[in-house]
Amino acid sequence: MKTIIFLACVLVTTISFSQISLNELDADQTGTDVTEFVEILSDSPNYSLEDYIVVFYNGSDDESYKTVDLTGYVTDSEGFFIIGSNATPGVDIAIGSSNAIQNGPDAIAIYQDDASNFPNGTPVTSINLIDAIVYGTNDDDDPELLAGLNETIQYDEDLNGNKDTESIQSDGAGSFCVALPTLNTTNACVLNTNENQSDPFKIYPNPATNGYIAISSKFGGVKNISVFNVLGEQVLKTTLTGDRLDISNLNSGVYIVKIEQEKKFIHKKISYKIIFRKIYF
C-alpha cells in the first residue's frame, strides 16, 4: 500500500510539473529585434498561469535581468501564451519595444514561485523550477547557467547560420530544433511521430533495448558521435562510417546523443533499457 501511495504521489507531482513548458524562443532578429518572443505551451487549453513566473538570466553574470509574473493570465484555446516585444503579433505580455530578450549565452526559466523572490540580480537557481532553456547565438557554452538550471545542452539559434530569421523550437520530445518561427502554431519539428521533416538525422529504435541504435543521415562522410548522460558527463565518443552505434556498454537510462557531420550537428535524446533474457538448459 505504501508503494502504491508513493507511486501515486510521484505521478501527481509529475503531472503538476509538466502542465506548462517553454515551447519556442526567438531572441535574435534582423536589426533591433522588434518582434522577439518566448512562447509558453500548456498541456491543456485555457490553462491558468496563476503563481507561475518567467525569469530571464544574463550569461555575463549568471543572474536574472527580468522577471515576468504570469499570475492572472491563462493560455489560449490552443495552449499558447506569448511574452515578447510590443510589436510581436498576438503578444500577451509586452516587455518592451526592442532588444528586450538578450541574445546569449543566456537562459530563460519558468518557476512556480512568487515574483518578489526574483528581483533583478537574483543568482541562477533550480529551486521551484518547472522548465528552462539555455541558449546562445554561436556562443561558447555557459557552464554556470547549465548547471544552475539542471540543463546539459546550450541550444544555438545560429545552428543553421540564420539566427536573424529562425527560432529555437521544442520538438515535443525533450529537445529543440532551429527553424523558421512558428508563433502560435505547431512547431516545425513536431509531427505526430515527433520527427522533424527537415531533420537530416534519424535515430532508431528509440527507446533502444538491444544494445545498439542506428543513426541515419542525409549527408555523406564520417559521423562524429558523442553521448552524454543526464549529468552532462560524456560516456561515449566515437566515429561512424555506417549507421550502427554500439551502446551495449551503457547502463539503462536517458542519454543525449550529439551527432556531427558535414559541418552540421544536432542533439537528440534517446532512452536505453537493458533487457535480460533467461536462458534455460
C-alpha positions, 0 to 999 in steps of 0.5 A, a space after each residue: 500500500 505504501 508503494 502504491 501511495 508513493 507511486 501515486 504521489 510521484 505521478 501527481 507531482 509529475 503531472 503538476 510539473 509538466 502542465 506548462 513548458 517553454 515551447 519556442 524562443 526567438 531572441 535574435 532578429 534582423 536589426 533591433 529585434 522588434 518582434 522577439 518572443 518566448 512562447 509558453 505551451 500548456 498541456 491543456 487549453 485555457 490553462 491558468 498561469 496563476 503563481 507561475 513566473 518567467 525569469 530571464 538570466 544574463 550569461 555575463 553574470 549568471 543572474 536574472 535581468 527580468 522577471 515576468 509574473 504570469 499570475 492572472 493570465 491563462 493560455 489560449 484555446 490552443 495552449 499558447 501564451 506569448 511574452 515578447 516585444 510590443 510589436 510581436 503579433 498576438 503578444 500577451 505580455 509586452 516587455 518592451 519595444 526592442 532588444 528586450 530578450 538578450 541574445 546569449 549565452 543566456 537562459 530563460 526559466 519558468 518557476 512556480 514561485 512568487 515574483 518578489 523572490 526574483 528581483 533583478 540580480 537574483 543568482 541562477 537557481 533550480 529551486 521551484 523550477 518547472 522548465 528552462 532553456 539555455 541558449 546562445 547565438 554561436 556562443 561558447 557554452 555557459 557552464 554556470 547557467 547549465 548547471 544552475 538550471 539542471 540543463 546539459 545542452 546550450 541550444 544555438 539559434 545560429 545552428 543553421 547560420 540564420 539566427 536573424 530569421 529562425 527560432 529555437 523550437 521544442 520538438 515535443 520530445 525533450 529537445 529543440 530544433 532551429 527553424 523558421 518561427 512558428 508563433 502560435 502554431 505547431 512547431 516545425 519539428 513536431 509531427 505526430 511521430 515527433 520527427 522533424 521533416 527537415 531533420 537530416 538525422 534519424 535515430 532508431 529504435 528509440 527507446 533502444 533495448 538491444 544494445 545498439 541504435 542506428 543513426 541515419 543521415 542525409 549527408 555523406 562522410 564520417 559521423 562524429 558521435 558523442 553521448 552524454 548522460 543526464 549529468 552532462 558527463 560524456 560516456 561515449 565518443 566515437 566515429 561512424 562510417 555506417 549507421 550502427 552505434 554500439 551502446 551495449 556498454 551503457 547502463 539503462 537510462 536517458 542519454 543525449 546523443 550529439 551527432 556531427 557531420 558535414 559541418 552540421 550537428 544536432 542533439 537528440 535524446 534517446 532512452 536505453 533499457 537493458 533487457 535480460 533474457 533467461 536462458 534455460 538448459 
